[in-house]
Structure formats: structure tokens, C-alpha cells
């Protein structure tokens, strides 16, 4: 399934975190959390250094090659455990975060972050289902867009979903990305308007085998 991709290695982390910070710089989520452009750039550089390590500890993270044209993570629900690698990644991220306190008005940040809790509550609906795949941290370097790297990554994950006859979930913050994922067979499941006119989160599912049980409308 992932033979044409490269499992993330330590040597890829710096390039991957820089690429992610650049790719998501104008993401509505981060525009909402960190409106100051100068501070947002510095914050994202640090945030993604830790994010890559944490996600790598709970998922399988793949890059398209050693050039890191693209990156994505595949998490298989029902099999996670707190490992030494995860604890280490979390500790390192917390330490780095202390360096960012001067850039973030904490009271304002926590007020904003509290409003995001609705996303995890909505995602919990899918977590309660049978084991499935969750895609995260999907990005392609701006220099390499339009060269089928996104297709290569997404189709590899969906091939695993097909083999397992399970479903796949992801979330995005832009309607443009919704259209891209719909091209691959995802369907929009939920639109969550977190901040009216400023931030909407879209949850999409790939479920050709109708594995999701809707006991009630999510």
C-alpha cells in the first residue's frame, strides 16, 4: 500500500516541520488562534516541530521521498497506547512551548482554544465506531503542488481502507480542500461553524462499505 512512499525518519523531521508550518500558515484555524502574522510564523515553526514527533508516536507518518515533497499521517484507531516515545515527544513539546509564552496572550489563547472543543466532541462520534483510519497532517510543499503527490498519498491510505473494508476520516478548515478530498471519494459528513464567518471545520469520511453506524444524526 505504501511501497512508493517513505516512512518518516529523524532526518526528515526538520524539513517536514518547516514545510507544514509554511503550508498551514494561512490556514483559518491558525489565523484565528494567532492573528499576528510575524508571531504566527514563529509559533508554527515551533509547534510543528513537536507536532511531527507526537503524531509520529501515535501514527504511521509517511513522506513522498527524502525530499519531503509531501507528508501525511495514518492513525489506526483502537491500537494506540502511551509509549516512551510519545511521552518524550509530549515533554519536548511542552518545553518548547514555554519559549512561546511571550508571543501568545495566554488568557485570549485559552478562550479561543476552548471554543475548539466542539471539534473533538464531534470527532468522538467516529472514534466510537469500529476500528478505522484517521488521516492527519496532510500537506504538499508549495513548490511541488500539481505533481500528483497528494494523489499518491491519499490513494495509498484509501487502498488500506479498502483492504480492511473499513472507513477513513479526516478534517480540514477550507472548502477548497473539501473539493479536493471529494475528488478521491470522501463525502462531507459534518460542517462545524466554530466562529461565524471566520472558522468552519469540515469532517469528511470515506465509507464505501457503509461501516459507520448512524444511531442518530451526528
N, C-alpha and C positions, 0 to 999 in steps of 0.2 A: 504493500500500500504506500509506504513512504520511502521506497527504494531510491527514488530520484531526488530525495531531499537529504539534508544533513542534520543529524541530531545536534542540538546546541551544545557547544563546548565552552570551556572557560575562555578560550582565546576569542570567542565570538561576542562575549558579553558587552565589552565596551562599545563596539561598533553597533551592536543591536540596540543598546540603550540610547545611544545618540540618534540612531535612525528613528526609534519610536518617539523620542522627545520631539524631533522635527516633524514627524508625520502627524502627531496629535496636537501640535502647537496651537492650531486654530480650532480644535475640537470644541463644540459648545459646552461640554462638561467642564473643561479647563478654563474656558473664557468666563464661565460662571464662577468657578472657585477662585481663580487668580486673574482678575481683570487687568492688572498692570502688566503690560507686555514684557518689560525688562525683567521683572521679578518672575513672571511665568516661565520664561526661558530658563532661568537659573534653577527654579524649583523643579521643572520637569526633567532636567538633566540629572538631578539627584534622585528624584522619585523613581525614574525608570531604571536606574542602577539597581535599586532594591527590588523593584517590581519584577525584573527579569529573574533575579535569583529566587524570589519567593515562588513565582509561578513555575519556575523550573523544578522546584522541590515538590510540587503537588501535581504537576502535569508532565507531559512529554512536549518539549519545545523543539521546533524544527526551524531551520533556516534553509533557504534555497540553495546556498553554496557557501563556501568560505568568504565570498564577497558580501554575504548577507544582503542580497537584493530584497528579500522578503523574509518575514518571520510570522509564526503563529504557534499557538499552544493548543494541545488537545488534552482535556481532562476527562477521565472516565469516572463517573460518579459511582459511589459505593465501594471504592477501593482506597480512599485516602486515609492516611494515618500521619500523626505528628512524628516526624523523623528528626534526627540530629541536624540534618541539612536544612530542614525547614526552620527549626529553632534558631540556627545560626543565621540564616537569611533574615529572619524577623528581627533578631537582635541588631544585626548590622544596619538594617533599615531604620530602626528606632534611633540608633546612634547618629546616623547621617541626618535624620530629621531634626535633631537638636540644633544642627548648624543652620537650619532654615527658619528658626523661630523669628529671627529679626526681619524676615521677609514676609511673614504671614501674621496679620492681626488675628490672634487666636480666637477671641470671642466671636468675631464675624465669621471666621472659618468654620467653627463648630456649629454655628447657627445654620450656615449653608449646608454643611455636611449632614446635619440632622434631617434635612428635607430629602436627602438621597436615600433614606432608609426604606422608602416605599419601593425602590428598585429591588432590594434584596428580599422584601416581603413578597413581591410578585414572582421573583425567580424561585422562591421556595416552593411554589406550585409544581414546577418541573422537577425540582430536587426530590420531591415526594414520590415521583413516578419510578418505574423500573430503571435499572442502570442504563445510562445513556452517555452521549458525548457532549461536552461543552467546549465551544471554541472561544479562545480569548487572545488578546494581544495580536490581532491580525493586522498586518501592515506591510506595505511595499514601499521601498525607498523611492522618493520622488523622481530620482534620476532614472529609475528602471520601470516606471509605470507604463502600461500599454504593451508590455512584452510577455504577457501570459503568465507572469509569476503568481498573480492572485489565483488564476485558474488552476495552476499546478498545485497550489497549497489546498485550496478548498476541495477540489476533486479528490485529492488523496484522503482527506478526512471523511468525505461522503462515501468513498469506497469502503472505508472501515465500517461506517454506519450501515451500509448495505449488507456487508458480510455478516455483521452482528444482528441484522434485521432489527435495529433499534433506531432511535431518533437522535437528532442533533440540535442544540440550542446555542444561540449567540445573541448578543445585544449590541446595538450601535446607537449613536446620537445624531446621525444625519440621515435625512430622507434620501440623499444621493446613494448612500451605502445600502439602504433598503432595496433600492432598484438593482444594485449590483448583486446582492445576495438572492434576490428573487430570480435572477437570471440562472442561478445554479440550482434552483428548485426549492429554496426556502420560501416560507409563507409568513407574512406578518401576523403574529399572534396577539401582540398587545402594543398599544401606544400609551406611554405614561407621560403625561404632561407634568413635569416636576415644577417648572417655573413657567407660568403662562407667557407665551411669546418669546421665551429665551432658551428653555431647555426641555426637549422631549426625548425620552428614551424609547427605543423601539426594540421589542423582543421578537426574534424570528425563529421559526422551527422548521427543520427538515424532517418530515414524518410520513414518508410514502407508504409505510406499513401500518399506519394508524395505531401506533403503540401508546400514544398519550390518552389517558382516561380522563375525560372531562365530566367529572361527577357534577360539577357546577361550572358556570361560566367563570373563567379565571379573571 
